[in-house]
Amino acid sequence: MTTTSPDVLAAARGLADDLLFPEAMRVDGLDVLPVSHLDALAAAGLYRTLGLNLRTSCAVVEELAGGCLATTFVWLQHRGLLMTLAAEGTPAALRDQWLGPASRGQVRGGIALPGLIPGPPLLRARPAGDGWRLDGEAPWVTGWGLIDLLLVVARGPADTTVTLILDAAAQPGLTVTRQRLAAINASVTVRLGFNQVLVPPERHVGQAPFDPAEGLRPDRLRINGSLALGLASRCTQLLGPSPLDGELAACRGGLDDAVAADATAMAEARAAACELAVRAAAALAVREGSRSVGVDQHVQRLAREAMFLLVFGSRPGIKSALLRRLGASAA
C-alpha cells in the first residue's frame, strides 16, 4: 500500500463520517468506548495502516480524529506495539506470535513509556532471575480494558531503557487507578502502579542506552499533530469555507516539513496545529451562538477536545511555543 493509497483513506473517511462522528456525542457520555468501534476499524483494515509509512499513518489519523477523538486516541496507542513487533531487533518469537494478529486488530495494544521521560525515573526495571521486576508508576495508560497487550518502556540498570510486553490485565503487584478526563473520558485512561511486578524473560523485547533526545525526534512527534488537524478539519467542515481552510493546509505542510528538520521546528509546527484547533472550535462556537454550550452539542465537545490536545503528548518545546502563541510567557 503506497503513501497515497486512496482505498485506506476512503475507508477512514467513510468510517469517520458514517459511524464515528454520528456516534461521537453518545461516546462522549460513556465511561468506556464501545468495542464495536474498534472492531469496525479492524474490519476496515485500519490497524494495519499504523505499520505503514508515516505520511499514510498521519493521513488516516487525521481522518479518524475528525470523527471521534476518543476512538482514534485508543486506536492510535496500538501503533507503538505494532511498530515494536515489526522492528528488526525484536525477538523473532514475539514477532511471530503477535505481529500478524496485531496488524489485523485481533490483538490490541497500549503503551506505557515512562522510561523515555527525562529526569528521575518514574518506572524502573531490574533483573529478577531470568526475567525482570518493575517498580514505580506509569501515569498515563490509555485503553485499559480495551487492549490485550501493554508495551512498557522502563529505566533499566546503568542508565538504559528496558522494553517489555505485558498482558494488559490484573496481576500481582499491579494497581490500576482510573483517570477521569474532561474530554475523551471513554478512552479509559488510567494510572498504573508497579510494585515488584514480575515479567518473564520471553516478554523482554530489548535493552538500549537511555537517550533523552530519542523522545524529541521529529518523526516520533509528527503523528500526534494529526489529532489536532483532524479536529480542526471537522470544525472547518461545520463552519463552511473560510480562511481557516488555508491555515489548516499550511499547518499540515508545516508538520510534514518539520519531519525532515529538527525538534525545534516540530515543536513550532505542533503548537501551530494545536492553536488552530482551539481557534477553529472557538470560531464554530461563536458562529453557532448560545446553543453551543448545550451538553448535547458537538461544538462544546470539540472545544473540550481542543483543550485536551493542548496538553496531550506535549514536550517542553511544544509547551513553550504554545504559550508564546497564546500570549503568555514560557515560565
C-alpha positions in Angstrom: 0.0 0.0 0.0 1.5 3.3 -1.0 1.6 6.6 0.8 -1.3 8.0 -1.3 -3.4 4.8 -1.2 -6.9 6.1 -1.9 -8.6 3.0 -0.5 -7.3 3.2 3.0 -8.0 7.0 3.2 -11.5 6.4 1.8 -12.1 3.7 4.4 -11.0 6.0 7.2 -13.1 8.9 5.9 -16.2 6.7 5.4 -15.9 5.4 9.0 -15.4 8.9 10.4 -18.4 10.4 8.5 -20.8 7.5 8.7 -20.0 5.9 12.1 -17.7 7.9 14.4 -19.0 11.4 14.1 -22.7 10.5 14.3 -21.9 8.5 17.4 -19.4 10.9 19.0 -21.8 12.7 21.3 -23.1 9.3 22.7 -19.5 8.1 23.2 -18.7 11.4 24.9 -21.1 10.5 27.7 -19.9 6.9 28.1 -17.4 5.5 30.7 -16.0 3.0 28.2 -15.6 3.3 24.4 -17.8 0.7 22.6 -15.6 -2.2 21.4 -17.7 -2.3 18.3 -15.9 1.0 17.2 -12.5 -0.7 17.4 -14.0 -3.8 15.6 -15.1 -1.5 12.8 -11.6 -0.1 12.4 -10.2 -3.6 12.4 -12.7 -4.8 9.8 -11.7 -1.9 7.5 -8.0 -2.9 7.8 -7.1 0.3 9.6 -5.0 -1.4 12.4 -2.7 -2.4 9.6 -2.2 1.2 8.5 -0.4 2.1 11.7 2.5 0.0 10.5 2.8 1.8 7.2 4.9 4.8 6.3 4.5 7.9 8.4 2.6 10.0 5.9 -0.1 7.4 5.3 -0.5 6.8 9.1 -0.8 10.6 9.7 -3.4 11.0 7.0 -5.5 8.2 8.4 -5.2 9.6 12.0 -6.4 13.0 10.7 -9.5 11.5 9.0 -10.5 9.4 12.1 -9.8 12.2 14.6 -12.3 14.3 12.8 -14.9 11.7 13.5 -14.3 10.7 17.2 -11.2 11.6 19.1 -11.8 9.1 21.8 -11.9 6.2 19.4 -8.9 7.5 17.5 -6.9 8.0 20.7 -7.4 4.4 21.8 -6.6 3.0 18.3 -3.5 5.2 18.0 -1.8 3.7 21.1 -1.6 0.4 19.2 1.0 2.0 16.9 3.7 1.7 19.5 3.1 -2.1 19.9 2.8 -2.7 16.2 6.0 -0.9 15.2 7.9 -2.6 18.0 6.7 -6.0 16.9 7.7 -5.2 13.3 11.2 -3.8 14.3 14.2 -5.8 13.1 15.7 -6.1 16.6 12.6 -7.6 18.2 13.0 -11.3 19.1 11.5 -13.5 16.4 9.4 -15.4 18.9 7.5 -12.2 19.9 7.1 -11.1 16.3 5.9 -14.5 15.1 3.4 -14.7 17.9 1.8 -11.3 17.8 2.6 -9.3 14.7 0.0 -10.9 12.5 -2.9 -10.7 15.0 -1.8 -7.2 15.9 -1.8 -6.0 12.3 -5.4 -7.4 11.9 -6.6 -5.8 15.2 -7.3 -9.2 16.7 -4.8 -8.4 19.4 -4.8 -4.7 20.5 -2.1 -2.9 22.3 -1.5 0.1 24.5 1.7 1.9 25.6 3.3 2.9 28.9 6.5 4.8 28.2 7.7 6.5 31.4 11.2 5.2 30.8 11.6 7.6 27.9 10.9 10.7 30.0 14.0 12.7 31.0 14.7 13.2 34.7 14.4 10.9 37.7 12.9 7.5 36.6 9.2 7.0 37.1 9.4 3.3 36.4 12.4 1.0 36.9 13.1 -2.4 35.5 15.6 -4.6 37.4 16.8 -8.1 36.6 14.9 -10.8 38.6 16.2 -14.2 37.8 16.0 -14.7 34.1 13.2 -12.0 33.9 12.6 -8.5 35.1 10.9 -6.7 38.0 9.0 -3.5 37.6 8.7 -0.8 40.3 7.2 2.7 40.0 4.4 4.1 38.0 3.1 4.9 34.5 0.9 7.9 35.0 -0.9 7.8 31.6 -2.1 4.5 30.0 -5.0 4.6 27.6 -7.5 1.9 26.7 -7.4 -0.2 29.8 -9.9 -3.0 29.4 -10.0 -2.4 25.7 -6.4 -3.6 25.0 -4.8 -7.0 25.3 -1.1 -6.2 25.5 0.9 -3.3 27.0 4.2 -2.1 25.6 6.2 -0.9 28.6 9.5 1.1 28.5 11.1 1.5 31.9 14.5 2.7 33.0 17.0 -0.1 33.4 20.4 -0.6 35.1 23.3 1.5 34.0 21.2 4.3 32.5 19.4 2.1 30.0 15.8 1.6 28.8 14.2 -1.8 29.0 11.3 -2.7 26.7 8.8 -5.3 27.8 5.4 -6.6 26.7 2.9 -7.3 29.4 -0.6 -8.7 29.4 -2.9 -5.7 29.9 -4.7 -7.4 32.8 -4.8 -7.6 36.6 -1.6 -9.3 38.0 0.2 -9.4 41.4 1.7 -6.0 42.3 -0.2 -4.0 39.7 -2.6 -1.3 40.8 -5.0 0.5 38.4 -6.4 3.9 39.1 -8.9 5.4 36.7 -8.2 8.9 35.4 -11.4 11.0 34.9 -11.0 13.3 32.0 -12.9 16.4 30.8 -12.7 15.1 27.3 -12.4 11.6 25.7 -13.2 10.1 29.0 -14.4 6.9 27.3 -10.8 6.2 26.3 -10.4 4.6 29.8 -7.1 6.3 30.7 -5.6 5.0 33.9 -2.5 5.3 36.1 -0.7 2.1 36.7 1.3 1.4 39.9 4.0 -1.3 39.8 5.2 -3.0 43.0 7.6 -5.8 42.2 5.6 -6.8 39.1 7.5 -9.8 37.6 7.9 -10.1 33.8 9.1 -13.4 32.4 12.2 -13.5 30.1 10.2 -14.3 27.0 8.4 -10.9 27.3 11.7 -9.0 27.1 12.0 -7.0 23.8 15.3 -5.4 24.3 17.6 -3.0 26.2 19.3 0.1 25.0 21.2 3.1 26.3 18.9 5.9 27.5 18.9 8.8 25.1 16.8 11.8 26.2 16.8 13.1 22.6 15.0 9.9 21.4 11.7 11.2 22.6 12.2 14.5 20.7 12.8 13.0 17.3 10.5 14.9 14.8 9.3 11.7 13.2 8.1 10.5 16.6 6.3 13.7 17.3 4.6 14.2 13.9 1.7 11.8 14.2 0.1 13.3 17.3 -0.1 16.5 15.3 -2.7 14.8 13.1 -5.1 14.6 16.0 -5.3 18.4 16.2 -5.5 18.6 12.4 -8.4 16.2 12.4 -10.3 18.1 15.0 -9.6 21.4 13.2 -10.7 19.9 9.9 -14.1 18.8 11.4 -14.6 22.3 12.7 -13.9 23.9 9.3 -16.3 21.5 7.6 -19.0 22.5 10.0 -18.1 26.2 9.6 -18.1 26.1 5.8 -15.5 27.9 3.6 -13.3 30.3 5.5 -9.7 31.5 5.8 -9.2 28.7 8.3 -9.1 26.2 5.4 -5.9 27.7 4.2 -4.4 27.7 7.7 -5.3 24.0 8.0 -3.4 23.2 4.8 -0.4 25.3 6.0 -0.3 23.6 9.4 -0.3 20.2 7.6 2.5 21.3 5.4 4.4 22.7 8.3 4.2 19.4 10.2 5.3 17.4 7.2 8.2 19.7 6.5 9.3 19.6 10.2 9.8 15.8 10.0 13.0 16.4 8.0 14.1 19.4 10.1 14.7 19.3 13.9 12.9 19.2 17.2 12.5 23.0 17.4 10.8 23.0 14.0 8.5 20.2 15.0 7.6 21.9 18.3 6.6 25.0 16.4 4.5 23.0 13.9 2.8 21.0 16.7 2.0 24.2 18.6 0.6 25.8 15.4 -1.7 22.8 14.8 -3.0 22.8 18.4 -3.6 26.5 18.4 -5.5 26.2 15.2 -7.8 23.5 16.7 -8.6 25.8 19.6 -9.4 28.8 17.3 -11.4 26.7 14.9 -13.5 25.3 17.8 -13.9 28.8 19.2 -15.0 30.2 15.8 -17.6 27.4 15.5 -18.9 28.2 18.9 -19.3 31.9 18.1 -21.0 31.1 14.8 -23.4 28.7 16.5 -24.2 31.0 19.4 -25.7 30.1 22.7 -26.8 26.6 21.7 -23.1 25.8 21.5 -23.0 25.3 25.3 -25.7 22.7 25.3 -24.4 19.3 26.6 -25.9 17.6 23.5 -24.0 19.8 21.0 -20.8 18.7 19.1 -19.5 22.3 19.5 -18.8 22.1 23.2 -17.4 18.6 22.8 -15.0 19.8 20.1 -13.9 22.7 22.3 -13.1 20.4 25.2 -11.2 18.1 23.0 -9.2 21.0 21.6 -8.3 21.9 25.2 -7.2 18.3 25.8 -4.9 18.4 22.7 -3.2 21.5 24.1 -1.6 19.3 26.8 -1.6 15.8 25.4 1.7 14.4 24.2 3.4 17.7 24.9 7.1 18.4 25.3 8.8 21.4 26.9 9.4 22.9 23.4 5.8 22.4 22.3 4.6 24.0 25.6 6.8 27.0 25.2 5.8 27.5 21.6 2.1 27.3 22.5 2.5 29.7 25.4 4.1 32.2 23.1 1.3 31.8 20.6 -1.3 32.2 23.3 0.3 35.4 24.5 1.8 34.1 27.8 5.3 33.8 29.0 7.0 30.4 28.8 7.7 30.3 32.6 
